[in-house]
Structure formats: structure tokens, C-alpha cells
């Protein structure tokens, strides 16, 4: 059985021994190469625009699981949101999460108040 041939798209017409940017697909699917190139462009744009990539990766990896567990908690409490403040640990973590979620809005409001006091 022969090894599947990998597609390679290289930016330069240079010999293979040079390590220039390239995208390869192990299973001979050109779609994989295009997908890698698209996500590479998206990553480059995020880097140039100053977006942090770690929160995006965390959201993609943990988002489905967090949503499923949130739905299960709501079902288990018959729609009562006080389940997220049922004891000190859970309440503290929920409060911290909400504070971090709304921090950009809180910071903007604090700056607006401080700007009014200064003028």
C-alpha cells in the first residue's frame, strides 16, 4: 500500500529544503489546505487588530460544554436562577464571572463619571 500523496501549496518557487510558509494536507484533501489558509488569514487579522486569541480559543473549546451544563443546571432547578447563588463558593464565582463579563461597561461608566467630575 502506498503512502497518500500530500497536497502542498507554497508561496515561493524554491527548493523543498527551504522552510518557507506552506500548507499541507495529509489526507490529500485540498479543502484542508484552504481551511488552514483561511484561518491563518483570520488569525493574522486578529493579531493586527489587537484581539487576544486565548479567549477566542477558550470560547471555541469550552463554549459548547459550558452551554450544555448551564442548560442542565437551569433544568435541574426548574428555571430558578438562585441556584447560581446557592452557597458562598458558587455565589462568589458567579459574581466574579458577571463582574468580568460586564467589566468593559463598568469601566466605561466609571471613566464617564470621572470625566464629568474633572470638567
HELIX and SHEET records of a PDB file:
HELIX    1   1 UNK A   30  UNK A   49  1                                  20    
HELIX    2   2 UNK A   53  UNK A   76  1                                  24    
HELIX    3   3 UNK A   81  UNK A   85  5                                   5    
HELIX    4   4 UNK A   88  UNK A  101  1                                  14    
HELIX    5   5 UNK A  103  UNK A  118  1                                  16    
SHEET    1   A 2 UNK A   7  UNK A  10  0                                        
SHEET    2   A 2 UNK A  22  UNK A  25 -1                                        
END                                                                             
